[in-house]
Each structure stands twice: as structure tokens, then as C-alpha cells.
């Protein structure tokens, strides 16, 4: 009997649903998935092989707010789609430098809603 009273009190307080599972709540702002609102193209210097391109790609994918990364060794180019509310161009360039390469932004293109 005490279990049912406790469960009813939890349901009334919104701590659990009537099925006994915690109610669905939106993820905290930190855990929400980033949405790309801009795509930047960067020229890259210092790459010598595909391994270099993979290293740059790995560094960029670790940035909070980066949604998509394409790095081309033959073209010496990186295309990065990111959420400008979470990561800016300077942070992208800093991550590329951290990987041991140089970068310069070519252009930015806003995403269509």
C-alpha cells in the first residue's frame, strides 16, 4: 500500500509518468545537438598526405558546435559546417593550428533554414 501511495505522489509531482518511467524532458542546453548555420571553406598549408587530412578532420570534429567536416588533401581545402553560437572561425583556425597546420578562411556561406 505504501508503494502505491508513494508512486501516486511521484506522479502527481511530475517526477515519474503514470507508467512509472521518468517523464521526457528536453535535453539541457549543453547537450542539445548543434545546428549548422554557416559553412566555411579554409585553405590549408602544411599537409603532406591523407594522414594529415585525417588529423585535421579529427581535431575539427572534437570542437563543440562543428556539425560536418570535409578535408581534402589534393585540394588543400577544409569545409566546415558549424553553429556560430558554439564555435567561431577563430576557434576552427586554432584547432587546425593545434594539429600542426596553417589555415585561412576563404568564404562563409549561411545555411538556409
C-alpha positions as CSV (number, residue, x, y, z in Angstrom):
1,X,0.0,0.0,0.0
2,X,2.8,2.4,0.9
3,X,4.4,1.8,-2.5
4,X,1.2,2.8,-4.4
5,X,0.9,6.0,-2.3
6,X,4.5,6.9,-2.9
7,X,4.1,6.2,-6.7
8,X,0.9,8.3,-6.8
9,X,2.7,11.2,-5.1
10,X,5.6,11.0,-7.5
11,X,3.1,11.0,-10.5
12,X,1.3,14.0,-9.0
13,X,4.6,15.8,-8.5
14,X,5.7,15.1,-12.1
15,X,8.7,13.1,-11.1
16,X,7.5,10.0,-13.0
17,X,4.8,9.3,-15.6
18,X,1.8,7.1,-14.9
19,X,3.7,4.2,-16.4
20,X,6.5,4.5,-13.8
21,X,9.2,5.9,-16.1
22,X,10.7,9.3,-15.7
23,X,8.9,11.9,-17.8
24,X,10.5,13.0,-21.1
25,X,12.3,16.3,-20.6
26,X,14.2,18.4,-23.2
27,X,18.0,17.9,-23.0
28,X,19.8,20.7,-21.2
29,X,21.2,23.4,-23.4
30,X,24.7,21.9,-23.2
31,X,23.5,18.6,-24.5
32,X,21.4,19.9,-27.3
33,X,22.7,19.0,-30.7
34,X,24.4,21.7,-32.7
35,X,22.7,23.0,-35.8
36,X,25.0,24.3,-38.6
37,X,24.1,27.9,-39.5
38,X,27.2,28.6,-41.6
39,X,29.7,26.7,-43.8
40,X,33.2,28.0,-44.1
41,X,35.9,26.9,-46.6
42,X,39.5,27.1,-45.5
43,X,42.7,26.8,-47.5
44,X,45.2,24.5,-45.7
45,X,49.0,24.7,-45.7
46,X,51.5,22.1,-44.5
47,X,49.7,18.9,-45.4
48,X,51.8,16.1,-47.0
49,X,49.4,13.2,-47.2
50,X,46.0,11.8,-46.4
51,X,47.1,11.2,-42.9
52,X,47.5,14.9,-42.4
53,X,43.9,15.4,-43.7
54,X,42.6,12.8,-41.3
55,X,44.4,14.5,-38.4
56,X,42.9,17.9,-39.2
57,X,39.5,16.3,-39.6
58,X,39.8,14.6,-36.2
59,X,40.8,17.9,-34.5
60,X,37.8,19.7,-36.0
61,X,35.3,17.1,-35.2
62,X,36.2,17.5,-31.5
63,X,35.0,21.1,-31.4
64,X,31.6,21.6,-29.8
65,X,29.4,23.1,-32.5
66,X,31.1,21.5,-35.5
67,X,28.4,19.6,-37.4
68,X,30.2,18.4,-40.6
69,X,33.8,18.4,-41.7
70,X,35.3,17.6,-45.1
71,X,39.1,17.8,-45.6
72,X,40.7,17.3,-49.0
73,X,44.5,16.6,-49.2
74,X,44.6,17.0,-53.0
75,X,42.7,20.3,-52.9
76,X,44.4,21.5,-49.7
77,X,40.9,22.5,-48.5
78,X,38.7,22.1,-45.5
79,X,34.9,22.6,-45.5
80,X,33.4,23.0,-42.0
81,X,29.7,23.4,-41.2
82,X,29.2,24.7,-37.7
83,X,27.0,26.5,-35.3
84,X,28.4,30.0,-34.8
85,X,26.7,30.2,-31.4
86,X,29.1,27.5,-30.2
87,X,32.3,27.8,-32.3
88,X,33.6,30.6,-34.4
89,X,36.1,30.8,-37.3
90,X,38.9,31.7,-35.0
91,X,38.4,28.5,-33.0
92,X,38.4,26.4,-36.2
93,X,41.6,28.0,-37.3
94,X,43.1,27.5,-33.8
95,X,42.2,23.8,-33.9
96,X,43.9,23.4,-37.3
97,X,47.0,25.1,-35.9
98,X,46.8,22.8,-32.9
99,X,47.0,19.9,-35.4
100,X,50.2,21.5,-36.8
101,X,48.9,23.1,-39.9
102,X,48.1,26.6,-41.2
103,X,44.6,27.7,-42.4
104,X,43.0,30.8,-43.9
105,X,39.2,31.2,-44.3
106,X,38.1,31.5,-47.9
107,X,34.5,32.3,-47.5
108,X,31.4,31.7,-45.4
109,X,28.0,30.7,-46.6
110,X,25.0,30.9,-44.3
111,X,22.7,27.9,-44.2
112,X,19.2,28.1,-45.4
113,X,16.5,27.4,-42.7
